[in-house]
Amino acid sequence: METSVELHRNQELEIQMLGDFCLRYGDQILSGDRIRGKQVWSLLEYIMVNRHNEISMDGQIQVLWEDDEVDDPANALKNLAYRLRVALRNSLGLKDMDTIVFKHGAYAWNKSFLCIVDADLLEESYKALQQNSLDLVTQKMHLEKIIRLYKGGFMPQSAYKEWILPQAVYYQRIYMEAVQRYSTILLDEGDCSAVEELCRRAISIDPFVETNHALLIQALIQSKNHGKAIEHYNYVNKLYYDELGVRPSDQITKLYHMAVDKGDASAQDISMIKDDLKEVADINGAIYCNYEEFKMIYQLEARASLRSGKSIFIALLTVTGKDRKSLPKNNLDTTFEKLKNSIVYALRKDDVVARYGRTQFLLMLSNLTYENSNMVLDRLVKKINCSGIDDAVEVYGQLQTLEPIELEEQYVSV
């Protein structure tokens, strides 16, 4: 009788775990939407993620049922394993059912069954790159392979699961290292367009890896696309202020100054610069900027108030959970984007708004009395809290004024 290895010697099972989780055998594909029963698919996920590790039945039961009550978990697991074998056989056209075996008291992947796993291939190239003796051609071959294989996050549909997350972080780190290493080689070779393509894809996967932004800006400068380099710096600057409340690294800031210095802005006619500075005529609502820009505008207004005698009113909106409790974790990015738009469009064109940290907004209200500023703030808070943007959050406001006399004393003391 032929063994399973003999049966499949000329046709291997392909398993994709990066960017998607699915199994391919010939022209047959098995994915999560083709298996009846969420737990059957979860068992396959757990077995494949731990295919190189010793796993226990208790571990499998805990992952599959967590806090759920099961009368006979061992028998329930046995039933799931049987259903999984049937699904693998029927969906992929396998002639037998020995892909899943019972080993050391738990269900595991049969290592004698020939298969190709994209995550294993990626890791093989990564380990090969640790050798110091590799020539440049071989290094590039392995780097290209890693970048090609990483089609997205590891087991993306289940990346939130505690036992998948460490692996997802590990493979993404390998990919990011490969992008940075390969980009550096390509920059030395002058292939700036390839670096731009590489870095933009990596940024779309994780926009908070600063090295990719730096390499992209460097590639744009090297290819004399100074305008695009400045544009990308402005994007990074806004992203980091809005989402993290921090400035980009000194490395990125230095590259920005390099782009400005090497650009041809100084050769432009003043009318062109005026057109560039000009605001869109039909824009509505307040100016929205990052905190550093807000601070600069504030200082400019403070100096102007010394001559005009007008006070500056600064309001702080703080977002909390309902009844001042902790903020809910779900959909926060969407909620804050809606809050930002609501604040901007509720104010006038000469007001200024900035995100301050993760949970607050700063407002600069101009040409108002203290009483009117309080009214504007109270009306804004009430409007937002009654808008239904997110019933799980609420905002409250604080108002502060800086009198011209205080500004004058501040400047004199300096």
MIKOLNU-532263 format. One record per residue (C-alpha): residue number from 1; x, z, y; residue in three letters. Coordinates in steps of 0.2 Angstrom, whole numbers, padded with zeros to 4 digits, always signed. Each point is the difference from the previous one (the first is absolute). Layout:
PT    i      X      Z      Y   aa
PT  NUM      X      Z      Y  ALA
...
% end
This chain:
PT    i      X      Z      Y   aa
PT    1  +0000  +0000  +0000  MET
PT    2  +0006  -0004  +0017  GLU
PT    3  +0004  +0014  +0012  THR
PT    4  -0006  +0000  +0018  SER
PT    5  +0018  -0004  +0006  VAL
PT    6  +0000  -0016  -0011  GLU
PT    7  -0017  -0005  +0006  LEU
PT    8  +0004  +0001  +0018  HIS
PT    9  +0019  -0005  +0000  ARG
PT   10  -0003  -0017  +0009  ASN
PT   11  -0013  +0007  +0012  GLN
PT   12  +0003  +0016  +0010  GLU
PT   13  -0012  +0011  +0009  LEU
PT   14  +0003  +0000  +0019  GLU
PT   15  -0005  +0016  +0010  ILE
PT   16  -0001  +0000  +0019  GLN
PT   17  +0001  +0017  +0008  MET
PT   18  +0006  -0005  +0018  LEU
PT   19  -0014  -0007  +0011  GLY
PT   20  -0013  +0002  -0013  ASP
PT   21  -0002  +0007  -0018  PHE
PT   22  -0004  -0013  -0013  CYS
PT   23  +0005  -0007  -0017  LEU
PT   24  +0003  -0018  -0004  ARG
PT   25  +0002  -0007  -0018  TYR
PT   26  +0000  -0019  +0000  GLY
PT   27  -0014  -0006  +0011  ASP
PT   28  -0010  +0016  -0002  GLN
PT   29  +0000  +0014  +0014  ILE
PT   30  -0006  +0018  -0001  LEU
PT   31  -0003  +0009  +0016  SER
PT   32  -0010  +0016  +0004  GLY
PT   33  -0016  -0010  +0004  ASP
PT   34  -0001  -0007  -0017  ARG
PT   35  +0000  +0017  -0009  ILE
PT   36  -0016  +0010  -0002  ARG
PT   37  +0004  +0018  +0003  GLY
PT   38  +0011  +0007  +0014  LYS
PT   39  +0008  +0013  -0011  GLN
PT   40  +0005  -0014  -0013  VAL
PT   41  +0010  -0008  +0014  TRP
PT   42  +0007  +0016  +0007  SER
PT   43  +0007  +0004  -0018  LEU
PT   44  +0009  -0017  +0000  LEU
PT   45  +0006  +0003  +0017  GLU
PT   46  +0007  +0017  -0005  TYR
PT   47  +0008  -0007  -0016  ILE
PT   48  +0008  -0014  +0009  MET
PT   49  +0007  +0010  +0015  VAL
PT   50  +0007  +0012  -0013  ASN
PT   51  +0006  -0013  -0013  ARG
PT   52  +0018  +0006  +0001  HIS
PT   53  -0004  +0019  -0001  ASN
PT   54  -0006  +0012  -0013  GLU
PT   55  -0018  +0005  +0004  ILE
PT   56  -0012  +0013  -0007  SER
PT   57  -0018  +0000  -0005  MET
PT   58  -0003  +0014  +0012  ASP
PT   59  +0008  -0010  +0014  GLY
PT   60  -0011  -0015  -0004  GLN
PT   61  -0016  +0011  -0001  ILE
PT   62  +0004  +0009  +0017  GLN
PT   63  +0002  -0017  +0009  VAL
PT   64  -0015  -0008  -0008  LEU
PT   65  -0012  +0014  +0002  TRP
PT   66  +0008  +0012  +0013  GLU
PT   67  -0013  +0014  +0003  ASP
PT   68  -0014  -0008  -0010  ASP
PT   69  -0007  +0009  -0015  GLU
PT   70  +0002  -0009  -0016  VAL
PT   71  -0006  +0007  -0017  ASP
PT   72  +0013  -0008  -0011  ASP
PT   73  +0014  -0007  +0011  PRO
PT   74  +0011  -0006  -0014  ALA
PT   75  -0014  -0009  -0008  ASN
PT   76  -0005  -0008  +0017  ALA
PT   77  +0018  -0006  +0003  LEU
PT   78  +0000  -0007  -0018  LYS
PT   79  -0016  -0010  +0004  ASN
PT   80  +0008  -0006  +0017  LEU
PT   81  +0015  -0006  -0009  ALA
PT   82  -0010  -0009  -0013  TYR
PT   83  -0010  -0009  +0014  ARG
PT   84  +0016  -0004  +0009  LEU
PT   85  +0007  -0009  -0016  ARG
PT   86  -0016  -0010  -0002  VAL
PT   87  +0001  -0005  +0018  ALA
PT   88  +0018  -0006  -0001  LEU
PT   89  -0004  -0009  -0016  ARG
PT   90  -0016  -0009  +0006  ASN
PT   91  +0005  -0004  +0018  SER
PT   92  +0018  -0006  -0004  LEU
PT   93  -0003  -0008  -0017  GLY
PT   94  +0012  +0012  -0009  LEU
PT   95  -0002  -0001  -0019  LYS
PT   96  +0003  +0018  -0003  ASP
PT   97  -0002  +0017  +0008  MET
PT   98  +0017  +0008  +0000  ASP
PT   99  +0004  -0002  +0018  THR
PT  100  -0005  +0019  +0002  ILE
PT  101  +0007  +0012  -0013  VAL
PT  102  -0002  +0018  -0003  PHE
PT  103  +0017  +0008  +0002  LYS
PT  104  +0006  +0018  +0000  HIS
PT  105  -0018  +0006  +0003  GLY
PT  106  -0005  -0012  +0014  ALA
PT  107  -0005  -0018  +0003  TYR
PT  108  +0015  -0011  +0006  ALA
PT  109  +0005  -0018  +0002  TRP
PT  110  +0007  -0008  -0015  ASN
PT  111  +0018  -0004  +0005  LYS
PT  112  +0003  -0012  -0014  SER
PT  113  -0014  -0012  +0007  PHE
PT  114  +0009  -0012  +0011  LEU
PT  115  -0005  +0000  +0018  CYS
PT  116  +0007  -0004  +0017  ILE
PT  117  -0003  +0012  +0014  VAL
PT  118  +0004  -0005  +0018  ASP
PT  119  +0004  +0018  +0005  ALA
PT  120  +0013  +0001  -0014  ASP
PT  121  +0008  -0017  +0006  LEU
PT  122  +0001  +0007  +0018  LEU
PT  123  +0008  +0016  -0006  GLU
PT  124  +0013  -0010  -0010  GLU
PT  125  +0005  -0010  +0015  SER
PT  126  +0001  +0016  +0010  TYR
PT  127  +0012  +0008  -0012  LYS
PT  128  +0010  -0015  -0001  ALA
PT  129  +0003  +0000  +0019  LEU
PT  130  +0008  +0017  -0002  GLN
PT  131  +0015  -0008  -0007  GLN
PT  132  +0014  -0002  +0013  ASN
PT  133  +0008  -0014  -0009  SER
PT  134  -0015  -0013  +0003  LEU
PT  135  +0005  -0016  +0010  ASP
PT  136  -0011  -0005  +0014  LEU
PT  137  -0010  -0014  -0010  VAL
PT  138  -0005  +0013  -0013  THR
PT  139  -0005  +0013  +0013  GLN
PT  140  -0011  -0013  +0008  LYS
PT  141  -0008  -0005  -0017  MET
PT  142  -0005  +0018  -0004  HIS
PT  143  -0006  +0003  +0018  LEU
PT  144  -0011  -0015  +0000  GLU
PT  145  -0007  +0005  -0017  LYS
PT  146  -0005  +0017  +0007  ILE
PT  147  -0008  -0007  +0015  ILE
PT  148  -0009  -0013  -0010  ARG
PT  149  -0006  +0012  -0013  LEU
PT  150  -0007  +0013  +0013  TYR
PT  151  -0016  -0008  +0003  LYS
PT  152  -0007  +0016  +0007  GLY
PT  153  -0002  +0018  -0003  GLY
PT  154  +0002  +0008  -0018  PHE
PT  155  -0017  +0001  -0008  MET
PT  156  -0008  -0002  +0017  PRO
PT  157  -0018  +0003  -0006  GLN
PT  158  +0005  +0017  -0006  SER
PT  159  +0015  +0004  +0011  ALA
PT  160  -0010  +0016  +0007  TYR
PT  161  +0002  +0008  -0017  LYS
PT  162  +0012  +0014  -0001  GLU
PT  163  +0009  -0006  -0015  TRP
PT  164  +0002  -0018  +0007  ILE
PT  165  +0006  +0004  +0017  LEU
PT  166  +0018  +0005  -0004  PRO
PT  167  +0002  -0017  -0009  GLN
PT  168  -0008  -0009  +0015  ALA
PT  169  +0012  +0008  +0012  VAL
PT  170  +0015  -0004  -0011  TYR
PT  171  -0004  -0019  -0002  TYR
PT  172  -0004  -0002  +0018  GLN
PT  173  +0017  +0008  +0005  ARG
PT  174  +0009  -0012  -0012  ILE
PT  175  -0009  -0014  +0008  TYR
PT  176  +0004  +0006  +0018  MET
PT  177  +0018  +0002  -0004  GLU
PT  178  +0001  -0018  -0007  ALA
PT  179  -0008  -0007  +0015  VAL
PT  180  +0012  +0009  +0012  GLN
PT  181  +0015  -0005  -0011  ARG
PT  182  -0005  -0018  -0002  TYR
PT  183  -0004  -0001  +0019  SER
PT  184  +0017  +0006  +0004  THR
PT  185  +0008  -0014  -0011  ILE
PT  186  -0011  -0013  +0007  LEU
PT  187  +0004  +0005  +0018  LEU
PT  188  +0018  -0002  -0004  ASP
PT  189  -0004  -0017  -0006  GLU
PT  190  -0010  -0004  +0015  GLY
PT  191  -0017  -0003  -0009  ASP
PT  192  -0010  +0009  +0013  CYS
PT  193  -0017  -0008  -0005  SER
PT  194  +0002  +0007  -0018  ALA
PT  195  +0003  +0017  +0008  VAL
PT  196  -0015  -0001  +0011  GLU
PT  197  -0011  -0005  -0015  GLU
PT  198  +0007  +0014  -0011  LEU
PT  199  -0002  +0014  +0013  CYS
PT  200  -0017  -0005  +0006  ARG
PT  201  -0006  +0001  -0018  ARG
PT  202  +0008  +0017  -0003  ALA
PT  203  -0007  +0006  +0017  ILE
PT  204  -0018  -0005  -0006  SER
PT  205  +0003  +0011  -0015  ILE
PT  206  +0007  +0015  +0009  ASP
PT  207  +0001  -0001  +0019  PRO
PT  208  +0009  +0017  +0002  PHE
PT  209  +0017  -0006  -0008  VAL
PT  210  +0010  -0002  +0016  GLU
PT  211  +0014  -0009  -0007  THR
PT  212  -0011  -0015  -0004  ASN
PT  213  -0005  -0001  +0019  HIS
PT  214  +0018  +0001  +0005  ALA
PT  215  +0005  -0014  -0012  LEU
PT  216  -0015  -0011  +0006  LEU
PT  217  +0005  +0003  +0019  ILE
PT  218  +0018  -0003  -0004  GLN
PT  219  -0005  -0017  -0009  ALA
PT  220  -0011  -0005  +0015  LEU
PT  221  +0015  +0004  +0012  ILE
PT  222  +0012  -0010  -0011  GLN
PT  223  -0011  -0015  +0000  SER
PT  224  -0002  +0001  +0019  LYS
PT  225  -0019  +0005  -0002  ASN
PT  226  +0002  +0013  +0014  HIS
PT  227  -0018  +0000  +0005  GLY
PT  228  -0006  +0003  -0018  LYS
PT  229  +0013  +0014  -0002  ALA
PT  230  -0007  +0009  +0016  ILE
PT  231  -0018  -0003  -0006  GLU
PT  232  +0004  +0008  -0017  HIS
PT  233  +0009  +0015  +0009  TYR
PT  234  -0016  +0003  +0010  ASN
PT  235  -0010  -0001  -0016  TYR
PT  236  +0011  +0013  -0008  VAL
PT  237  +0000  +0011  +0015  ASN
PT  238  -0019  +0000  +0001  LYS
PT  239  -0002  +0003  -0019  LEU
PT  240  +0012  +0015  +0000  TYR
PT  241  -0007  +0008  +0015  TYR
PT  242  -0018  -0002  -0006  ASP
PT  243  +0002  +0005  -0018  GLU
PT  244  +0015  +0012  +0000  LEU
PT  245  +0002  +0005  +0018  GLY
PT  246  +0018  -0004  +0000  VAL
PT  247  +0012  -0013  +0008  ARG
PT  248  +0008  -0013  -0011  PRO
PT  249  +0018  +0003  -0005  SER
PT  250  +0015  -0002  +0012  ASP
PT  251  +0005  -0015  -0011  GLN
PT  252  -0016  -0009  +0003  ILE
PT  253  +0001  +0004  +0019  THR
PT  254  +0017  -0006  +0001  LYS
PT  255  -0005  -0017  -0008  LEU
PT  256  -0014  -0001  +0013  TYR
PT  257  +0012  +0002  +0014  HIS
PT  258  +0011  -0013  -0008  MET
PT  259  -0015  -0012  -0001  ALA
PT  260  -0004  +0003  +0018  VAL
PT  261  +0018  -0003  +0006  ASP
PT  262  +0001  -0016  -0010  LYS
PT  263  -0017  -0007  +0005  GLY
PT  264  -0003  -0012  +0014  ASP
PT  265  -0013  +0011  +0009  ALA
PT  266  +0012  +0000  +0016  SER
PT  267  +0000  -0019  +0001  ALA
PT  268  -0019  -0001  +0002  GLN
PT  269  -0009  -0004  +0016  ASP
PT  270  -0009  +0015  +0008  ILE
PT  271  -0017  -0009  -0002  SER
PT  272  +0003  +0000  -0018  MET
PT  273  +0004  +0018  -0001  ILE
PT  274  -0016  +0003  +0011  LYS
PT  275  -0011  -0009  -0013  ASP
PT  276  +0008  +0010  -0014  ASP
PT  277  -0003  +0016  +0009  LEU
PT  278  -0018  -0005  +0005  LYS
PT  279  -0014  +0009  -0010  GLU
PT  280  -0014  -0009  -0008  VAL
PT  281  -0014  -0001  +0012  ALA
PT  282  -0014  +0005  -0011  ASP
PT  283  +0008  +0015  -0008  ILE
PT  284  -0011  +0015  +0000  ASN
PT  285  +0003  +0019  -0001  GLY
PT  286  +0016  +0010  +0003  ALA
PT  287  +0018  -0004  -0003  ILE
PT  288  +0006  +0005  -0017  TYR
PT  289  +0019  +0003  -0003  CYS
PT  290  +0012  +0011  -0009  ASN
PT  291  +0006  +0017  +0005  TYR
PT  292  +0016  -0005  +0008  GLU
PT  293  -0009  -0014  +0011  GLU
PT  294  -0013  +0013  +0004  PHE
PT  295  +0013  +0012  +0006  LYS
PT  296  +0008  -0013  +0011  MET
PT  297  -0017  -0005  +0008  ILE
PT  298  -0004  +0019  +0002  TYR
PT  299  +0017  +0003  +0010  GLN
PT  300  -0004  -0016  +0011  LEU
PT  301  -0017  +0007  +0004  GLU
PT  302  +0007  +0017  +0003  ALA
PT  303  +0012  -0007  +0013  ARG
PT  304  -0014  -0010  +0008  ALA
PT  305  -0010  +0015  +0002  SER
PT  306  +0013  +0008  +0011  LEU
PT  307  -0005  -0013  +0013  ARG
PT  308  -0018  -0001  -0003  SER
PT  309  -0004  +0019  -0003  GLY
PT  310  -0011  -0004  -0015  LYS
PT  311  +0001  +0010  -0016  SER
PT  312  +0004  -0007  -0017  ILE
PT  313  -0012  +0005  -0014  PHE
PT  314  +0006  +0001  -0018  ILE
PT  315  -0012  +0002  -0014  ALA
PT  316  +0004  +0004  -0018  LEU
PT  317  -0012  -0005  -0014  LEU
PT  318  +0003  +0009  -0017  THR
PT  319  -0008  -0006  -0016  VAL
PT  320  -0004  +0012  -0013  THR
PT  321  -0011  +0002  -0015  GLY
PT  322  -0018  +0005  +0003  LYS
PT  323  -0001  +0018  +0008  ASP
PT  324  +0018  +0000  +0003  ARG
PT  325  +0005  -0001  -0018  LYS
PT  326  +0014  -0010  -0008  SER
PT  327  -0001  -0019  +0002  LEU
PT  328  -0007  -0009  -0016  PRO
PT  329  +0013  -0011  -0008  LYS
PT  330  -0011  -0015  -0004  ASN
PT  331  -0001  -0015  +0012  ASN
PT  332  +0010  +0008  +0014  LEU
PT  333  +0009  -0016  +0006  ASP
PT  334  -0017  -0009  +0002  THR
PT  335  -0008  +0015  +0008  THR
PT  336  +0014  +0002  +0013  PHE
PT  337  +0000  -0019  +0004  GLU
PT  338  -0019  +0002  +0004  LYS
PT  339  +0003  +0015  +0010  LEU
PT  340  +0014  -0009  +0010  LYS
PT  341  -0012  -0014  +0004  ASN
PT  342  -0014  +0011  +0005  SER
PT  343  +0011  +0010  +0012  ILE
PT  344  +0008  -0016  +0007  VAL
PT  345  -0017  -0009  +0003  TYR
PT  346  -0008  +0016  +0007  ALA
PT  347  +0013  +0001  +0014  LEU
PT  348  +0004  -0010  +0016  ARG
PT  349  +0013  -0014  +0001  LYS
PT  350  +0011  +0011  +0011  ASP
PT  351  +0000  +0015  -0013  ASP
PT  352  +0014  +0001  -0013  VAL
PT  353  -0001  +0006  -0018  VAL
PT  354  +0014  +0003  -0013  ALA
PT  355  +0000  +0007  -0018  ARG
PT  356  +0009  +0017  +0000  TYR
PT  357  +0006  +0004  -0018  GLY
PT  358  -0012  -0002  -0014  ARG
PT  359  -0015  +0009  +0006  THR
PT  360  -0001  -0001  +0019  GLN
PT  361  -0003  -0012  +0015  PHE
PT  362  +0007  +0002  +0017  LEU
PT  363  -0010  -0007  +0015  LEU
PT  364  +0005  -0002  +0018  MET
PT  365  -0015  -0001  +0011  LEU
PT  366  +0003  -0007  +0018  SER
PT  367  -0009  +0000  +0017  ASN
PT  368  -0012  +0015  -0005  LEU
PT  369  -0003  +0017  +0005  THR
PT  370  +0002  +0015  -0011  TYR
PT  371  -0019  +0002  -0002  GLU
PT  372  -0002  -0019  -0004  ASN
PT  373  +0014  +0001  -0012  SER
PT  374  -0008  +0014  -0010  ASN
PT  375  -0016  -0010  +0000  MET
PT  376  +0009  -0015  -0007  VAL
PT  377  +0008  +0010  -0013  LEU
PT  378  -0015  +0009  -0006  ASP
PT  379  -0010  -0016  +0000  ARG
PT  380  +0013  -0009  -0010  LEU
PT  381  +0002  +0015  -0013  VAL
PT  382  -0019  +0000  -0002  LYS
PT  383  -0002  -0019  -0002  LYS
PT  384  +0014  +0000  -0014  ILE
PT  385  -0007  +0015  -0009  ASN
PT  386  -0018  -0008  +0000  CYS
PT  387  +0006  -0018  -0004  SER
PT  388  +0000  +0002  -0019  GLY
PT  389  +0018  -0007  -0001  ILE
PT  390  +0004  +0013  -0014  ASP
PT  391  -0012  +0015  -0003  ASP
PT  392  +0014  +0010  -0008  ALA
PT  393  +0011  +0001  +0017  VAL
PT  394  -0003  +0005  +0017  GLU
PT  395  +0010  +0000  +0017  VAL
PT  396  +0002  +0013  +0013  TYR
PT  397  +0008  -0002  +0017  GLY
PT  398  +0012  +0009  +0012  GLN
PT  399  +0003  -0005  +0019  LEU
PT  400  +0015  +0004  +0010  GLN
PT  401  +0004  -0004  +0018  THR
PT  402  +0017  -0002  +0008  LEU
PT  403  -0001  +0003  +0019  GLU
PT  404  +0011  -0010  +0012  PRO
PT  405  +0008  +0016  +0007  ILE
PT  406  +0006  +0004  -0018  GLU
PT  407  +0007  -0017  -0002  LEU
PT  408  +0009  +0002  +0017  GLU
PT  409  +0007  +0017  -0005  GLU
PT  410  +0006  -0008  -0017  GLN
PT  411  +0009  -0014  +0009  TYR
PT  412  +0008  +0011  +0013  VAL
PT  413  +0007  +0012  -0014  SER
PT  414  +0007  -0015  -0009  VAL
% end
